[in-house]
Amino acid sequence: GTRLVAAAVAAAAAHGYRRMIVRTEVTNDRARHLYERSGFTMERMLVEYVADTAVDVCELEKPLP
C-alpha cells in the first residue's frame, strides 16, 4: 500500500498537480493511517451516497511539491 500511494503521489506531482485528495470510510482505520503515514492530513468528514446508501467518509489532503 505504501509503495502504491507513493507512486500515485509521484505521478500526480509529475503531471503538475499541486495537491492530492483521497477519501476513505471513517471506519477504515488501516487506510486512514496509511494515508497519514504518507503525509496526508485530515481535512473534513462528509457523507457520500453509494447505491443510495449513506456512507461516512473522511477526506485527507497532501500538498505536492
N, CA, C and O atoms as a GROMACS GRO file, in nm:
protein
  260
    1GLY      N    1   0.080  -0.120   0.000
    1GLY     CA    2   0.000   0.000   0.000
    1GLY      C    3   0.084   0.126   0.000
    1GLY      O    4   0.055   0.222  -0.071
    2THR      N    5   0.190   0.125   0.081
    2THR     CA    6   0.276   0.243   0.091
    2THR      C    7   0.340   0.276  -0.043
    2THR      O    8   0.345   0.392  -0.083
    3ARG      N    9   0.388   0.175  -0.113
    3ARG     CA   10   0.451   0.198  -0.243
    3ARG      C   11   0.350   0.246  -0.347
    3ARG      O   12   0.382   0.330  -0.431
    4LEU      N   13   0.229   0.193  -0.341
    4LEU     CA   14   0.125   0.235  -0.435
    4LEU      C   15   0.088   0.381  -0.413
    4LEU      O   16   0.075   0.457  -0.509
    5VAL      N   17   0.072   0.421  -0.288
    5VAL     CA   18   0.040   0.561  -0.258
    5VAL      C   19   0.156   0.651  -0.303
    5VAL      O   20   0.132   0.756  -0.363
    6ALA      N   21   0.279   0.610  -0.275
    6ALA     CA   22   0.395   0.690  -0.316
    6ALA      C   23   0.401   0.705  -0.467
    6ALA      O   24   0.432   0.813  -0.518
    7ALA      N   25   0.371   0.599  -0.540
    7ALA     CA   26   0.372   0.605  -0.687
    7ALA      C   27   0.262   0.698  -0.738
    7ALA      O   28   0.284   0.774  -0.832
    8ALA      N   29   0.145   0.693  -0.677
    8ALA     CA   30   0.035   0.781  -0.719
    8ALA      C   31   0.069   0.927  -0.691
    8ALA      O   32   0.042   1.014  -0.773
    9VAL      N   33   0.128   0.953  -0.575
    9VAL     CA   34   0.169   1.089  -0.540
    9VAL      C   35   0.275   1.139  -0.638
    9VAL      O   36   0.267   1.252  -0.686
   10ALA      N   37   0.374   1.056  -0.668
   10ALA     CA   38   0.480   1.095  -0.761
   10ALA      C   39   0.423   1.122  -0.901
   10ALA      O   40   0.464   1.218  -0.966
   11ALA      N   41   0.330   1.039  -0.945
   11ALA     CA   42   0.270   1.059  -1.078
   11ALA      C   43   0.191   1.188  -1.083
   11ALA      O   44   0.199   1.262  -1.181
   12ALA      N   45   0.114   1.216  -0.978
   12ALA     CA   46   0.036   1.340  -0.975
   12ALA      C   47   0.128   1.462  -0.976
   12ALA      O   48   0.102   1.559  -1.048
   13ALA      N   49   0.235   1.457  -0.897
   13ALA     CA   50   0.330   1.568  -0.893
   13ALA      C   51   0.398   1.586  -1.029
   13ALA      O   52   0.419   1.698  -1.074
   14ALA      N   53   0.432   1.475  -1.094
   14ALA     CA   54   0.497   1.481  -1.225
   14ALA      C   55   0.407   1.543  -1.332
   14ALA      O   56   0.456   1.599  -1.430
   15HIS      N   57   0.277   1.532  -1.311
   15HIS     CA   58   0.181   1.590  -1.406
   15HIS      C   59   0.140   1.732  -1.367
   15HIS      O   60   0.052   1.790  -1.429
   16GLY      N   61   0.205   1.787  -1.265
   16GLY     CA   62   0.183   1.926  -1.230
   16GLY      C   63   0.073   1.953  -1.129
   16GLY      O   64   0.038   2.069  -1.105
   17TYR      N   65   0.017   1.849  -1.070
   17TYR     CA   66  -0.085   1.872  -0.969
   17TYR      C   67  -0.021   1.930  -0.843
   17TYR      O   68   0.093   1.898  -0.811
   18ARG      N   69  -0.094   2.016  -0.774
   18ARG     CA   70  -0.042   2.084  -0.656
   18ARG      C   71  -0.085   2.019  -0.526
   18ARG      O   72  -0.024   2.043  -0.422
   19ARG      N   73  -0.188   1.937  -0.531
   19ARG     CA   74  -0.234   1.868  -0.411
   19ARG      C   75  -0.307   1.741  -0.452
   19ARG      O   76  -0.354   1.727  -0.565
   20MET      N   77  -0.315   1.649  -0.358
   20MET     CA   78  -0.384   1.524  -0.382
   20MET      C   79  -0.485   1.506  -0.268
   20MET      O   80  -0.454   1.530  -0.151
   21ILE      N   81  -0.605   1.465  -0.304
   21ILE     CA   82  -0.711   1.441  -0.207
   21ILE      C   83  -0.754   1.296  -0.219
   21ILE      O   84  -0.776   1.246  -0.329
   22VAL      N   85  -0.767   1.230  -0.105
   22VAL     CA   86  -0.816   1.092  -0.101
   22VAL      C   87  -0.932   1.085  -0.002
   22VAL      O   88  -0.941   1.166   0.090
   23ARG      N   89  -1.017   0.989  -0.023
   23ARG     CA   90  -1.130   0.966   0.069
   23ARG      C   91  -1.133   0.819   0.107
   23ARG      O   92  -1.103   0.731   0.027
   24THR      N   93  -1.171   0.795   0.231
   24THR     CA   94  -1.190   0.659   0.278
   24THR      C   95  -1.300   0.658   0.383
   24THR      O   96  -1.331   0.761   0.443
   25GLU      N   97  -1.359   0.543   0.402
   25GLU     CA   98  -1.464   0.533   0.503
   25GLU      C   99  -1.407   0.566   0.640
   25GLU      O  100  -1.292   0.532   0.671
   26VAL      N  101  -1.486   0.633   0.721
   26VAL     CA  102  -1.445   0.671   0.855
   26VAL      C  103  -1.400   0.549   0.935
   26VAL      O  104  -1.306   0.558   1.015
   27THR      N  105  -1.464   0.438   0.914
   27THR     CA  106  -1.433   0.317   0.991
   27THR      C  107  -1.309   0.242   0.940
   27THR      O  108  -1.268   0.144   1.002
   28ASN      N  109  -1.250   0.286   0.828
   28ASN     CA  110  -1.135   0.218   0.771
   28ASN      C  111  -1.005   0.275   0.829
   28ASN      O  112  -0.934   0.352   0.764
   29ASP      N  113  -0.976   0.235   0.952
   29ASP     CA  114  -0.859   0.288   1.022
   29ASP      C  115  -0.729   0.255   0.951
   29ASP      O  116  -0.638   0.338   0.947
   30ARG      N  117  -0.718   0.136   0.894
   30ARG     CA  118  -0.593   0.097   0.827
   30ARG      C  119  -0.563   0.189   0.709
   30ARG      O  120  -0.449   0.232   0.692
   31ALA      N  121  -0.664   0.220   0.628
   31ALA     CA  122  -0.642   0.309   0.514
   31ALA      C  123  -0.609   0.450   0.560
   31ALA      O  124  -0.517   0.513   0.507
   32ARG      N  125  -0.683   0.498   0.659
   32ARG     CA  126  -0.658   0.634   0.708
   32ARG      C  127  -0.515   0.646   0.762
   32ARG      O  128  -0.447   0.745   0.735
   33HIS      N  129  -0.470   0.548   0.838
   33HIS     CA  130  -0.335   0.552   0.894
   33HIS      C  131  -0.229   0.542   0.783
   33HIS      O  132  -0.124   0.606   0.792
   34LEU      N  133  -0.256   0.463   0.681
   34LEU     CA  134  -0.164   0.454   0.567
   34LEU      C  135  -0.148   0.592   0.503
   34LEU      O  136  -0.036   0.636   0.477
   35TYR      N  137  -0.259   0.659   0.477
   35TYR     CA  138  -0.252   0.792   0.416
   35TYR      C  139  -0.181   0.891   0.508
   35TYR      O  140  -0.100   0.971   0.461
   36GLU      N  141  -0.210   0.886   0.638
   36GLU     CA  142  -0.146   0.978   0.730
   36GLU      C  143   0.005   0.953   0.737
   36GLU      O  144   0.082   1.049   0.745
   37ARG      N  145   0.048   0.828   0.735
   37ARG     CA  146   0.191   0.797   0.732
   37ARG      C  147   0.256   0.846   0.603
   37ARG      O  148   0.376   0.870   0.599
   38SER      N  149   0.176   0.861   0.500
   38SER     CA  150   0.226   0.907   0.370
   38SER      C  151   0.220   1.059   0.356
   38SER      O  152   0.246   1.113   0.249
   39GLY      N  153   0.185   1.128   0.465
   39GLY     CA  154   0.187   1.274   0.464
   39GLY      C  155   0.054   1.342   0.442
   39GLY      O  156   0.048   1.465   0.433
   40PHE      N  157  -0.054   1.266   0.434
   40PHE     CA  158  -0.187   1.325   0.418
   40PHE      C  159  -0.239   1.368   0.555
   40PHE      O  160  -0.208   1.306   0.656
   41THR      N  161  -0.318   1.475   0.557
   41THR     CA  162  -0.381   1.520   0.680
   41THR      C  163  -0.532   1.526   0.662
   41THR      O  164  -0.582   1.552   0.552
   42MET      N  165  -0.603   1.500   0.770
   42MET     CA  166  -0.748   1.502   0.768
   42MET      C  167  -0.796   1.644   0.742
   42MET      O  168  -0.755   1.738   0.809
   43GLU      N  169  -0.883   1.658   0.643
   43GLU     CA  170  -0.938   1.789   0.610
   43GLU      C  171  -1.083   1.803   0.654
   43GLU      O  172  -1.122   1.906   0.708
   44ARG      N  173  -1.163   1.700   0.630
   44ARG     CA  174  -1.303   1.708   0.668
   44ARG      C  175  -1.367   1.570   0.664
   44ARG      O  176  -1.314   1.475   0.607
   45MET      N  177  -1.484   1.563   0.728
   45MET     CA  178  -1.564   1.442   0.724
   45MET      C  179  -1.694   1.477   0.653
   45MET      O  180  -1.747   1.586   0.670
   46LEU      N  181  -1.744   1.383   0.572
   46LEU     CA  182  -1.864   1.409   0.497
   46LEU      C  183  -1.940   1.279   0.473
   46LEU      O  184  -1.894   1.171   0.511
   47VAL      N  185  -2.055   1.291   0.412
   47VAL     CA  186  -2.137   1.175   0.378
   47VAL      C  187  -2.144   1.164   0.227
   47VAL      O  188  -2.176   1.261   0.158
   48GLU      N  189  -2.114   1.045   0.175
   48GLU     CA  190  -2.130   1.017   0.033
   48GLU      C  191  -2.238   0.910   0.019
   48GLU      O  192  -2.262   0.833   0.112
   49TYR      N  193  -2.301   0.908  -0.095
   49TYR     CA  194  -2.403   0.807  -0.120
   49TYR      C  195  -2.353   0.707  -0.223
   49TYR      O  196  -2.313   0.743  -0.333
   50VAL      N  197  -2.356   0.580  -0.184
   50VAL     CA  198  -2.315   0.471  -0.271
   50VAL      C  199  -2.436   0.380  -0.287
   50VAL      O  200  -2.482   0.320  -0.190
   51ALA      N  201  -2.487   0.372  -0.409
   51ALA     CA  202  -2.607   0.291  -0.436
   51ALA      C  203  -2.719   0.328  -0.339
   51ALA      O  204  -2.783   0.241  -0.280
   52ASP      N  205  -2.740   0.459  -0.323
   52ASP     CA  206  -2.846   0.513  -0.236
   52ASP      C  207  -2.826   0.482  -0.088
   52ASP      O  208  -2.922   0.491  -0.010
   53THR      N  209  -2.705   0.446  -0.048
   53THR     CA  210  -2.674   0.420   0.093
   53THR      C  211  -2.576   0.526   0.141
   53THR      O  212  -2.473   0.548   0.077
   54ALA      N  213  -2.607   0.591   0.253
   54ALA     CA  214  -2.518   0.692   0.309
   54ALA      C  215  -2.394   0.626   0.370
   54ALA      O  216  -2.404   0.529   0.445
   55VAL      N  217  -2.277   0.681   0.336
   55VAL     CA  218  -2.150   0.629   0.387
   55VAL      C  219  -2.072   0.747   0.445
   55VAL      O  220  -2.050   0.846   0.376
   56ASP      N  221  -2.030   0.736   0.571
   56ASP     CA  222  -1.948   0.839   0.634
   56ASP      C  223  -1.805   0.822   0.585
   56ASP      O  224  -1.746   0.715   0.598
   57VAL      N  225  -1.748   0.929   0.531
   57VAL     CA  226  -1.611   0.924   0.480
   57VAL      C  227  -1.530   1.039   0.537
   57VAL      O  228  -1.584   1.142   0.576
   58CYS      N  229  -1.398   1.019   0.539
   58CYS     CA  230  -1.309   1.128   0.575
   58CYS      C  231  -1.227   1.161   0.451
   58CYS      O  232  -1.191   1.073   0.372
   59GLU      N  233  -1.198   1.288   0.437
   59GLU     CA  234  -1.121   1.337   0.324
   59GLU      C  235  -0.986   1.383   0.375
   59GLU      O  236  -0.978   1.464   0.468
   60LEU      N  237  -0.880   1.332   0.316
   60LEU     CA  238  -0.746   1.367   0.355
   60LEU      C  239  -0.675   1.433   0.237
   60LEU      O  240  -0.702   1.402   0.121
   61GLU      N  241  -0.585   1.525   0.268
   61GLU     CA  242  -0.519   1.602   0.163
   61GLU      C  243  -0.368   1.607   0.185
   61GLU      O  244  -0.320   1.606   0.298
   62LYS      N  245  -0.294   1.614   0.074
   62LYS     CA  246  -0.149   1.625   0.079
   62LYS      C  247  -0.104   1.727  -0.025
   62LYS      O  248  -0.136   1.711  -0.143
   63PRO      N  249  -0.031   1.831   0.017
   63PRO     CA  250   0.026   1.922  -0.082
   63PRO      C  251   0.138   1.850  -0.157
   63PRO      O  252   0.210   1.770  -0.099
   64LEU      N  253   0.151   1.879  -0.285
   64LEU     CA  254   0.254   1.815  -0.366
   64LEU      C  255   0.363   1.915  -0.400
   64LEU      O  256   0.339   2.036  -0.409
   65PRO      N  257   0.485   1.864  -0.417
   65PRO     CA  258   0.597   1.955  -0.446
   65PRO      C  259   0.583   2.020  -0.584
   65PRO      O  260   0.669   2.099  -0.623
   0.00000   0.00000   0.00000
